Amino acid sequence: MAAKIIMLIVFFALMIGIGIYSRKNATNVNDFVLGGRGVGPWLTAFAFGTSYFSAVVFVGYAGQFGWKYGLSTTWVGLGNAFIGSLLAWLVLGRRTRVMTQKLDAKTMPEYFGKRFDSKSLRIVGSLVSFIFLVPYTSSVYNGLSRLFGMAFDIDYKVCIIVMAVLTGVYVIVGGYMATALNDFVQGIIMLFGISAVIYAVLKGQGGFLTAVKKLSEIPMDGAGTVPALQGSQGLFASFFGPDPLNLVGVIVLTSLGTWGLPQMVQKFYAIKDEHSIKQGTIVSTFFAIVIAGGCYFLGGFGRLFDVPEIHNPDGSVAFDAIIPQMLSTLPDILIGIVVVLVLSASMSTLSSLVLTSSSTVTLDFLKETSFKDMDEKTQLIIMRAFIAFFIVLSVVLALNPPTFIAQLMGYSWGALAGSFLAPFMYGLYSKKITKASVWASYIMGVCFTVVNMFTKIIPSPINAGAVTMLAGLVIVPVVSLVTPKLDSKFVDEIFTCYDETVTVQKKFSLEE
């Protein structure tokens, strides 16, 4: 116990120290929100990855999908790495950095407002971000309760309050740079932690081959949606698993979704230069392979730990209890590492979410509606106040969660990415995208998500989110074909940012 508590104290002290160290880099709005657009490849890559993967993934998703799909759930982690990270960097990275600097856009709603010459798009975009980011913030705590109950005799409420306060301190003091530096430290902990945990868990099952053999002997019990396969053995250890169709929906939502999440895309706004983009692409992909691939791979062995402790009183499986049960057999020192690992994942995601929420409400809503003449010093004060407010709100929701929170979190990625992904991406590449098509994407993303929450047109919130995102990719170009185009001179001026001539060193290019 002493060793675990010491690890936590050192971890928290380091986080606060980094926040204090970074305060000199948070003296104006651009520095506070984007680190002065001078953040290097490693910090940006780790900031992207740690914002991507939180306790929701490590405890919730890995346990739930690992139970349903077995080892084939590893495909979700690989999808996260190659679609959610590699392709996101290749498709969005450079163009996002160039165009947002041209537009002087610090947030995603501000990008929509300036790219499509619409104050209304900016304001509504900020409201969509706020509505679906705040409950997402509260869900970050969900994976911690059972872990802390297993590792410490500490009330879960005390745990989340301490975590929230410490996260708030370093974000409020140091802004984006404190978040990025802490993300780097937390990312290192996550890399070593997940590797050690996988090794220890599989060793406890007799090694990798023995664990796979045990998994292959478990018959399918109707966990998927393919009745014809029920009773079959070996599916939980197979290449595509017992339900490959629904598995694809999980991959699409959790991988493609990052392309339209404000807190993820905003990392590209802050990156320093071309070298940073190239190196960051490699680092971010490697990080995602290890963390996401490792989490879902570990979750794939969940059925080997089918004990009464992971079942609810009605006999149903408590998915959030699966991973903690797997870890409960580990040595104390490894449990301490796991707790710090999950805290790292959660704090990094929490810091990114509250910084994104506070900046978009301040810059895109208040400054565009009620306080148009707000000076930079006032903007910084209000953003810091909103960071504190959002953290308090997320704690209140986490302490007393309404019944719909868990369901709402299943839809939040679909609503955000369904609204923002298509117009954001197409807007970076095409001059023909219209203002009306962005509105159509907003309406489709939000309305379908909300309606589906109550009507269950698509029973699975995962599949519903995937459908919403893919629909946006069709709706935006189709609506753009039949609606009025933006002024050509206005759009041409924006796209001149891609035509500017730059001089690079020969180590980056052999062109004369």
N, C-alpha and C positions, 0 to 999 in steps of 0.2 A: 504493500500500500504506500509506504514511504517513497519508494522509487517512482511509482506512478504519479504521486502528488508533486514530487520534485520535477518530473518531466513537464507537467502542466504549468508549474510556476515559471520554469525557464522559457517555455514556449510563449506564455503570455507576456513575460518581461521583454522578450525579443520583439514581439509584435508592437508593443507600446514604444519601445526604443526606436524602431524603424519609423513609426509615425512622427515622433519628435524630431528625428533626423531629417525627415522629408518636409518639415514645415516651411523651410526656406524656398521650396519649389511649389508653393501654393499661395503665392501673393497676388495673383490675378486670376480672372475667370478661365482664360485659356490654359494656364498652368494647373489650376485646381481641377478642371474637368478632363483635360487631355495631356497633362504633363508637358505642355509647351510643344506638342507634336514632335518631341525629340526622344522618344522611348526606343531603346535598342531591341535587337531581335530576340534575345533570350527572355528579357522581361516581358515583351509583348506576347511571345509564344506561351510562356507560362501563365500570363494573365488570361489569355484566351482559354487555355486548357483548364485552369483551376476554376474559372467562372462557369465552364461547361459542366464539370463533374463535381457534384456535391454529395451530401449524405443521402439525398433523394436517389441518386444513382447507386451509391455503394450499398446502402441498406435496403431501400425500397425496390427500385427497379431490378437490381441484380437478384434479390431474393424472389420477387414475383415472377419475372420472366425465366429465371433459372429453373424454378419449380415447374413452370408450364412447358418449357421447350427443351430442358436438359442442356447438354453441351452445345447444341446448335445455337443457343442464345449468344455464344461467342461471336456469331455473325453480327449481332447488334453492336458489339464493341468495335469490330473491324469496320462496320459501316460508319460509326462515329468517327473513326480515325481517317478513313479515306474519302468519305463524302462530307462529313461534318467538319473536318479539319483541313485535309489536303486540298480538296476541291474548293472549299470555301476560300482558302488563301489564294489559290490560283485564279479563281473566277472573280472574286470580290476585292482581294487585298490591295493591289496596286491602284486600280481604278477608284476605289473608295477613298484612298488616301489623297489622290490627285484632285478628284472632283470636290470632295468636302473642303479641301483647302481653298480651292478656287471660289467656292460658295461661302467660305468662312462659316461652315456649319459645324456645330459642336455636338449636336444630337441628331437622332434619326428624324424626329418630327421637323426639326429645323431644315434638314436636308430636303424633305418633301415640300416644305413651304417655299424654299428658295429655288429648288430645281423646277417646280411646276408653277411658280409665281402665284402662290395661293396662301394667304394668311389663314384661311379656314382649315385647309389641310393640315397646317402646322398645329393649330389649336386642338383639332379633333384627334390628331395623331398623339398629342401629349396626353389626352384623356384616355385613349385606348391603352397607352403604355402604363399609365398610372393604375387603371382599373385592374389590369391583368398582371402587373408586376408585384403589387403589394401582397396579394394572397400567395403568389409564388415565393415571395420573401419569407412569409411565415412558414411555408412548408419546408424550408431549409432545416428547421429545427427538428422535424419529425423523426429523422433517423437517429437522433441522439438519445432519446429517452431510454430505449431498451439497452443501448450500449452502456450508458452511465448507470443504469440499474444493475447491470451485470458486473461492471468494473469497480464501482464506488458505492458506498452507502451515503449517497448525496441525493437530495431531492432534485428531481428533474427541473422543477421551477427555478431553483437556485442556479442550476447549470446554464439554462438558456438566458437568464438575466445577466449572469457574469459574462457569458459569451457575447451577448448583445452590447453590453456596456463597453467591453474592451474593443470590439469591432468599431463601435461608434467613435471611440476616442481616437483611434489611429486614422480613421477616414476623415473625421472632422478636422483634425490637426494637419494631416499631410496630404489630403486629397488623392488625386489619381496616382501620383508617384509613390505615396505610401502604400496604396493598394497594390501597385505593380511590384514593388520590392517585397512586400509581404507575400504576394502570390508566388514569387520566385522561391522564397524560403519554404512556403507551404507546399509548393509543387515538388521540391526535393524530398520533403518528408513523405509525400504521397507515393513517389516513385519507389523509395526504399521500403516503405511500409507495406504496399500491396505485394511486392515481390516476396517479402518475408512471410506474410500471412498465407499466400498461396502455397509456398513451400511447406510451412508448418501444418496447414490443414490437410494437404495431400499425404504428408508423412504420417499423420495420425490415422489415415485410412489405409495404411500399408503401402503407400507409394502411388504414383500416377496410374500404372497399369492395373493394379488391384482395384483402385477406386473406379476406373472405367468399367472393369468387369462387373463390379457390384451394381453400378448404374445400369448396365445393359440387362441385368436380370430383373429389373423392376418393370412390371406390365403397365401399359397405359390405362389410366382409370377414368378417362373422360375429361381430363384437364383441358384438352384442346377442343376443337369444334369439328373433328372428323370422326363421327361415330363408327365408321367402318373400321377404324384402326384401334378401337378400344379393346383392351385385353392383349394387344400385341406386345411382345417383349423386344428390348433392344433399341426402341425408338428414342429414349432419352440419352442414349450414347451415340446416336446416329448423326450423319452429316447435316441433314436438313430437319431433323427432329420430328415430333408428332404432328405439327401443325404449321407447315411452311408458309401458307398463305397469310395467316395472321402475323407470323414472324416478320414478313415483308413490311406490313403496316408499322410495326414497332421500329424497324430500321429506318423507314422513310421519316417518321415523326421525329425520332431522336437524332437523326443525322441531318436531314435537309432543314429541319427546324432552326438550326443555329444560324442559317443564312438570313433569317428575318427577325431575330431577337435583338432588340436595341442594345442590351448590355454586352452582347457578343460582337456585333458589327462595329460598335464604337471603338473596339480595340484597334481596328484598322485606321481609324482617324488619327491615332496618336503615334503611329510608327514613324521612325526617323527617316529612313532612306531606302534605296533600291536593295542595297546589300542586306539590310535588316529584313526586308520582305522575303528575299530568297532564303536566308538562313532561318528566319522565323518559320517559314513553311515547313522546313525539314524538322526543326525542333518540335513544333506543335504537333506534327503528325506522329513523331516518335512518342511524345508524351501521351497522346491519345491511344496509341496502340497498347502501351504498357498499362495505363490506368483504366481506360474503358474496356479494352480487351481482357485485362486481368480481372476486373470486377465481374464482368458477365461470365467469364470462364469459371471463376470461383463459384458464382451463383448456380452454375450448371450442375454442381454436385450437391445442391440443396436437399434432394430427396434421400440422400444417404443419412440425413439427420432428422428423419421423420420420427419425432418423439412427441409425447403429449404436450410438452411446453410450447410447441409451435401451433397448437390448435386452439381455436376459440371454444367457448362452452357449447356452442351448437355443432361442433365438429368440423367447421370450416377451417381452412388454413389461414393463420395470421401471417401474411407474407413478410411483414416487417420484423417478425421474430426469427426468421430463418437464418439470416446472416449472423445476428448475435448468438444464436444457438451454436452455429458452426465455430464461432470464435471462443465460446465459453470454455472449451477444452484446452485452450492454448496456455502456455506458461504466463505467469503474471507480467513479466517484462514485455512480452509480445502483446498482451492485452493493453498495456500502457501505450505501446506504439500505435496500436489500432485506434485507441481513443484519440490520440494526438493526430493521427491520419484523418479521421472523420471530422475532427474539429477543424483541421486545416482546410479540408474540402468545403466544409460548411461556412467558415468565416470568409474564405476567399469569394465564394459565391454571394454571400450576404453583403459583403463590402461593395462588390460590383453592382448588385441590384439597387442598393440604397443610394449609391452615387448616381446611377443612371436615373432613378426615380426623382431625386431631388433636383438634378440639373434640368430635366425635361419640364418639370412643373414650374421651376423658376424662370427658365429662359424661354420656354415655348408657350406657357400658359399665362403666368402672371405678367411677364414683361410684354406680352402681346395683347393683353386685355386691360388689366387694371393699373399697371405701373409702367407705362411706356417710357418714361424718362428715368427709369431706375439706373443709377450709376454703378460702376463696377464694384465698389466697396460694398454697397448695399446688396448687390447680387450675391457676393460671397457670403455675407452674413445670413441672407435668407436661405441659400443653399445649405449652409451648415445647420441652420435651424430645422430645415426639412429633413436632413439626414437623421437628426435626433428624433424628429416626429415619426418618420417612417420606421425607425428601429423600435420605438415604443409601440407603434401600431402593430408591427409584426409580432412583438412579444405578447401583446394582449390577445391577438388572434391565436397564437401558438399555445397560450395558457388556457384559453377558453374557446377552442375551435368550434365554430358552428358546424352543423352536420354537412353542409354543402361544400365546406372547404376542400375536403379530400377529392370530391368529384370535380370541383372547379379547377383544381390543380391539374387534373387529367386533361382538361381542355385549354389551359392557359397557353401552352406552346402552340397549339393549333390556332387559337384566336390571334395571337401576336404575329406568328409567322404567316398565317393565312391572310392577314391584313397587309403586312409589310413586305414580305419576301419578294413577290413578283414585281410590284412597282419599283422597289428599291433596285433590284438587279437589272431589270429592263431599262430603268432610268439611267443607269451607268453606261449602257451600251447603245441605246437607240434614241435618235432625235424625234421619233414618231410617236412616242408614248404620250398620251393625252392626260389632261387633268381629270376628265371624266372616268378614265380607266382606273386611276388611283382611288377615286371615290367608290367605284364598283368593287375594288378589292377590299377596301375598308368595310363596306356593307356586307359583302359575302363572308369575310373572315369573322366579323363580330356576330352578325345576325344568325348565320348558320350554326355557329358555336353555341350561342345562347338558346336557340330553338331546339337544338339537338340535346342540350342538357336536360330539357324537360320532356321532350317527345321520344327520345331514343330512336330516332330514325336509323341511325347507325349505333347499335348497342355499345360497341367498344369505343371509349373516348380516344384511344390511341388511333384506331382506324379512322375515326371521324376527323381527327386533327390532320392525318396524312391526306385524306380526301380534300380537306379545305385548302391545304397548301398547293396540292397539285391542280385544283380547280383554279386557283389564282393565277397559276402559270399559263392557263388557257384564256381566262377571262380578260386579263390585261391587254394582250395583243389583239384579241377579237374586238373589244370595246374601242381600242385605239383606232381600228380600221374605219369605224363608222361615226366617230365623234370629232368635233373640231380640234384641229392641231393648234399647238402653241405658236406664238409669233416666231417665224423662222430666224429673224435677227437675234431675238432673245436667246433661243436655243443654240444657235451657232456660236454666240459669244461664250456660252457656258462650255461648249465642247472644244473651244480653242485651248483649254488646259491640256488636252491630250496631244496637241500639235506643237507645243513649245519645244524648242531644241535644247538639249542638255549635253554637257560634256562629261564623259565618264572615263575612268582609268582603264587601261588595257587589260587589267586583271579581271575586269567585268565584261569587256567587249573587245573583239579584235578588229572592229570596224575602224577605218582610217578617219 
